[in-house]
Amino acid sequence: MAVYTHLGAEDLARLIAQYDVGDLVMAKGIAEGVSNSNWLIETTGSGTSGTRFILTLYERRIDYADLPYFLDLLDHLAGKACPVPRTMHDRDGASFRMVEGKAAALIEFLPGVSPTRPTPAQARAVGEVLANLHLAAQDFPRIRANAMDFAASAAILEACGAERLATINAALPAMLDHARAAAALDLSALPPSQTHTDLFPDNVLMLGDRVTGLIDFYFACTGPMVLDLAVTHAAWCFDGDNAYRADCGAALAEGYQSVRRLTPEERAIFADVAKGACLRFVASRAEDWLDTPDDALVTRKDPMQFAARWAFYHNHGAGLLA
């Protein structure tokens, strides 16, 4: 999350007035992330709405034709008791509105804190919730292709170019060949569902060891469930120095498989899928590093973090979930 577009208090109050959520009391910009502008909104509330929300103004990597998929998926999962925020619909029933030529959506605020150093118990809980999400989403009627699949990662790194990548880190251009290899993987026979595909700890809210919210579904898509698990594994199971945390890795996999058993094919290909997942974040972070305006309220993320995690799966991933 971030703030790229600055809306004044009057603009925000007019926008909030289009929803049956009471009057605007407070709006605070959220600086984390790199793709959209976000505010924490507090209102006087109404009989059914609550008083706290997240307002998102969609800035980058969002095709507005995809918004019904994202927002309807939240409502579908919330209706099946998954811990996801509901979309607030405006007084005309629309799930998003246009503001200064950009789409805006108001999303229910959920309680909880994102873990900074997940425990095994928290990793296990996230595995269980992720598997439940996959099962709950299998009858969702919409589909969406993965706009950040392995071929897209390779294309992003190609577009960045070896020379510009080297300005971030001299080792980064070597990821180009690995991204091309990942793009050649055939994942079409793996069991699919609707997937979050960006389930980092900062997209999970927890109270103790209990998951209270999964948020930021704007990379969600229809695709292999094992890819979603691999993204989550790469995001949750390493420490700040990129050392693998076997306790969290085992707990995450156990939690997931306590709800949904992986197939032999999923287990066999997991290391290659995890490497591709890492390359996705190498690519997107490199692109953001090179393209984010200097005056944006954004903290750049180092793509080499996931280059190091790619190396772990390359060297030690075989049989990791066997």
SVG drawing of the C-alpha trace seen along z (x, -y; Angstrom):
<svg xmlns="http://www.w3.org/2000/svg" viewBox="-29 -20 57 59">
<polyline fill="none" stroke="black" stroke-width="0.4" points="0.0,0.0 1.1,-3.6 -0.1,-7.1 0.5,-8.3 -2.6,-10.5 -3.4,-13.0 -7.0,-13.7 -8.1,-16.6 -10.4,-16.3 -13.3,-17.7 -12.7,-15.2 -12.6,-12.3 -15.7,-13.5 -17.7,-13.7 -16.6,-10.3 -17.5,-8.7 -20.9,-10.4 -21.7,-8.1 -21.7,-5.1 -24.1,-4.3 -21.3,-4.4 -21.9,-7.6 -19.9,-10.8 -16.1,-11.0 -14.3,-11.4 -10.7,-10.6 -8.6,-9.7 -4.9,-8.7 -2.7,-7.8 -0.9,-4.4 2.7,-4.4 3.5,-0.7 3.6,1.0 4.0,-0.1 0.9,0.3 -2.1,-1.7 -3.0,-4.7 -4.6,-3.8 -6.2,-5.5 -7.4,-4.2 -10.9,-5.7 -13.0,-6.3 -16.6,-7.3 -19.5,-7.8 -20.9,-4.5 -24.4,-3.3 -26.6,-0.5 -24.8,2.2 -21.5,0.8 -19.1,0.4 -16.9,-2.6 -13.4,-1.7 -12.5,-1.0 -9.7,-0.9 -10.1,-3.2 -8.1,-2.2 -7.4,-4.2 -6.1,-2.0 -2.9,-3.3 -0.7,-0.6 -0.9,3.0 -4.7,2.9 -6.9,3.4 -10.3,1.9 -12.0,4.7 -10.6,7.0 -12.1,5.1 -15.4,7.0 -13.4,10.2 -11.4,8.9 -14.2,7.3 -16.8,10.1 -14.2,12.7 -14.0,10.9 -17.7,11.1 -17.8,14.7 -15.2,15.7 -16.6,13.6 -19.9,15.3 -18.2,18.7 -16.8,17.5 -13.2,17.0 -11.5,14.2 -11.5,11.6 -13.0,8.1 -16.3,7.4 -16.5,4.8 -18.7,1.9 -21.1,1.1 -22.2,-2.5 -25.7,-3.8 -26.3,-2.7 -25.0,0.8 -21.7,0.3 -18.6,2.0 -16.3,-0.8 -16.5,-4.5 -14.3,-6.7 -12.4,-9.5 -10.2,-11.9 -10.2,-9.3 -9.2,-6.4 -11.2,-3.6 -11.8,-3.7 -13.2,-1.0 -14.1,-1.0 -13.2,2.2 -14.2,3.4 -11.5,2.9 -10.6,6.1 -8.9,6.2 -5.5,7.8 -1.8,7.2 0.6,8.5 3.4,10.6 6.9,9.3 8.6,12.6 6.0,15.3 6.0,18.2 5.5,21.8 2.0,21.7 1.2,18.6 2.6,20.2 0.4,23.3 -2.7,21.2 -2.0,19.4 -1.6,22.7 -5.0,23.9 -6.7,20.7 -5.1,20.7 -6.3,24.3 -9.8,23.3 -9.7,20.4 -8.8,22.6 -11.6,25.0 -14.2,22.2 -13.2,20.5 -13.6,23.5 -17.2,22.6 -16.5,18.9 -18.0,18.2 -15.5,15.7 -12.0,16.5 -8.9,14.3 -5.6,15.2 -2.4,14.6 -1.1,11.3 2.1,11.9 2.8,15.5 6.3,16.8 6.3,15.6 5.4,12.1 8.3,12.2 10.7,13.0 9.3,10.2 9.6,7.7 13.3,8.5 13.9,8.4 12.3,5.0 14.4,3.8 17.5,4.9 20.8,6.3 22.4,2.9 19.7,1.3 19.4,4.4 23.1,4.2 22.6,0.7 20.5,2.3 22.9,5.2 25.7,6.7 24.3,10.2 20.8,9.3 21.2,9.8 21.9,13.5 18.3,13.9 17.3,13.3 18.2,16.8 16.5,18.4 13.3,16.4 13.4,17.7 13.6,21.3 10.7,20.8 8.6,19.4 9.0,22.7 7.4,24.7 4.0,26.2 1.7,25.9 -1.6,26.5 -2.3,30.0 -2.0,28.9 -5.2,28.6 -6.6,25.0 -8.7,22.7 -8.9,18.9 -5.6,17.9 -4.4,14.9 -0.8,15.2 0.6,12.4 0.1,13.7 3.0,12.1 2.8,11.6 1.8,7.9 -1.2,9.2 -2.3,11.3 -3.9,10.0 -3.6,12.0 -4.6,11.9 -2.1,14.2 -2.1,17.4 -5.5,16.8 -5.9,15.4 -8.4,12.5 -7.9,11.2 -6.5,11.9 -6.2,8.6 -4.9,7.1 -6.3,9.5 -5.3,7.4 -3.0,10.1 -5.6,12.8 -6.2,15.0 -7.3,18.4 -4.4,20.8 -2.6,23.7 -3.2,23.9 0.4,25.1 1.7,21.9 -0.2,19.9 1.2,22.2 4.7,21.7 4.4,17.9 3.2,18.1 6.1,20.5 8.7,18.1 7.1,15.2 6.7,16.7 9.6,19.2 12.8,17.2 14.3,14.8 15.6,11.3 18.9,12.7 17.1,15.0 18.0,18.1 15.4,20.8 13.2,21.4 12.5,25.1 10.1,24.9 7.9,22.5 8.2,24.3 7.1,27.6 4.2,25.9 2.9,24.1 2.8,27.3 1.3,29.3 -1.4,26.6 -2.3,26.6 -2.4,30.4 -4.5,30.8 -7.2,29.2 -6.2,30.2 -3.7,32.8 -1.2,32.0 -1.2,34.4 2.1,36.3 2.4,34.1 2.2,30.9 4.8,32.1 7.2,33.2 7.1,29.8 7.0,27.7 10.7,26.6 10.5,25.4 7.2,23.6 8.8,21.9 11.7,20.8 9.3,19.3 7.4,17.6 10.7,16.0 11.5,14.7 8.1,13.0 9.1,10.9 12.6,10.4 11.1,9.0 8.4,6.8 10.7,5.4 13.4,4.6 10.8,2.9 9.4,0.9 12.9,0.0 13.7,-1.5 10.4,-3.1 9.0,-4.4 9.1,-8.2 11.5,-9.6 8.8,-11.7 6.3,-8.9 5.5,-7.8 6.9,-4.4 9.6,-2.2 11.5,-0.4 11.9,3.4 15.2,5.1 14.8,7.7 17.9,9.5 16.0,10.8 14.1,13.1 17.1,13.9 18.6,15.4 15.4,17.4 15.5,18.6 18.9,20.0 17.6,21.9 14.9,23.6 17.4,24.3 19.9,25.9 17.6,27.5 14.1,27.5 14.0,31.1 11.7,33.2 11.0,30.2 7.3,31.2 7.7,34.9"/>
</svg>
